[in-house]
Every structure is written in C-alpha cells, then in structure tokens.
Amino acid sequence: MKKRFFEALFAFLLISFLATAMSCKKNNGQLQMQELSPQDLSPRIEWALISDPYVACHEEASYDSAVIASFRKGEIYEIKGNCTIIVDEAKEKWYAIEEGWIPSSAVKVFSNKLKAEKARDSLR
C-alpha cells in the first residue's frame, strides 16, 4: 500500500515538474512600456472613438456644411467642444475635433484616451 502511494506521489510530482518546465519560455528581459502623455489620462479631456465604418468630418456642425475630411472606424480624436443642433425636429449633438465637426451618432465618447484605445481593440 505504501509503495503504491509513493509511486503515485512520484508520478504526480514528475508530471507537475514536466508540465511546469514545458510551459516556461525564455524571456528577452525587455519590458515594453506604452508612452503616455498627461492629456491621455486627464479627466477634463474627452476622446471620440469613430464607431461607424466611415464618417464625414464637416466644416461646421451641420450635414449641409462642406465635408473637409473623412475618418474610419477605430480612429480616436480629442474632443475640443460640442454643440446641439436641430435636425428634422430632433436634437442632435455634434463634437468639434481639430479637423472639424462630427455627429455624435458616429462616435463613442470616453473620459480618457486609454479607455478609448481599449474599446477600439474590441471593435475589430
């Protein structure tokens, strides 16, 4: 009885050791750090993640305004301001970014850039 116990214990320890040894791999010893700027985590700055496949950026907060740029799903922009306009008797919010104005229906807004980046990773 004791012999079987020690054989089972030895087999368990051997299998555990082999499994641990096989799961280890050489690490080059370098850590990759993401560079952050103070604005990436600032609570006063909001970030827009483009959630539609294609978004037109307008010169002013209006669909009738000239299109001056276009953005693709997954791009992130700092929000500089916002305004609400009336479209077909309904209110619609628009966000100002450095390039122009984009409608709120085409973006998701985040309180910091890291949250926006994490959400972008789940979009794809």
N, C-alpha and C positions, 0 to 999 in steps of 0.2 A: 504494500500500500504506500509506504513512504517513498519507495523507488519511483512509482508512477507519479506521485506528487512532484518530486524533484525533476523528473523528466518533463512533465507538463510545464513547470515553472521555468525550466531551462529553455524549452521551446518558445514559450511566450516572450521571455526576455530576448532571445535571439531574433525572433520576428520583429519585436519592437525596435531593437537596435538597427536591424537592416532597413526597416521602413524609415526610420529617422535619418539614417545615413544616405539613403537614396533620395530623400526629399531635399537634402541640402545641396546648394549650388554655390559656386564661387561668386562673390560679390566684388566688383572692381573697387569698392571702397569710396566711391564718389556719390554724394547726395546731390540730387537736383533740386534746387530751390527756385521757386517762382518769384520773379521780381515784382514787387508791389509798389505802387506809388500811394501817397497819402489819400488821394482822391478815390482810390479803389474801394476804400472802406469808410469813407466819410458818410455820416448819416444825413448830411444835407444835400447830397447829390444823388439823383435817381438815374437809373440806366434803363434804356429801352432795348429789348431783345426783339428783333424782327421775327414774327411768328408766321407771317404769310409767305408763300413761295416767292412772291415778287411784290415790291412796294414802291410806288412812285413818290418821290420827295418833291413837294411843291414850294414855289417861291413864297406863297402866303398860305394861311390856314383856310384853304378852300379847294374843292375839287375843280373849280373853274380857273384856278391860278395855274400859271405855267409850271410844267414839270422840269425841274433843273437837275435831278439826279434819280438814280434808282438803286434799290437795295435788295438783297436776297435774304432768304430765311437763314437765321443763325447769326447774322451780324449784330453787333452791340454798339450802341451810341449813347453818349452822355446827353441827358435831357437838360436843356438850358431854360425852358419855360413851357407854359401851356396856355391854351385858351379854349373856350367853348363857343361853338357856332351853332346856328340853327340850319339843319338840313332836312328838307321835306317835313317841316313842322315838328322835328325831333331835335333834341340837343345832341351834339357830337363834340367830343373832346379831341383836340389836336395837340401834338407835342412839338416844340421847337428844338431842333438839334442844330449843330453848327452848319450843316449843309442846307437846311430849310425846315419845312413842316411836314409831319407825317400824321395820319389819323390814328387815334387810339385803337381802333378796331384791328389794326395790322400789327400791333406790338403787345408785348407783355412787359410790365414795368416792375423793376426790382430796386430795393433800397441800397444795394451796393453792387459793384461790378462782379465780385466773386459769386454772388448768388445768380447773377445773370449768366455767367460763364458755366456754372453748374447746370442751370436749366437748359442752356444751349447744348450741352453734351447729351442731355436726354431727348432732345428734339430729333436728333439724327438717327 
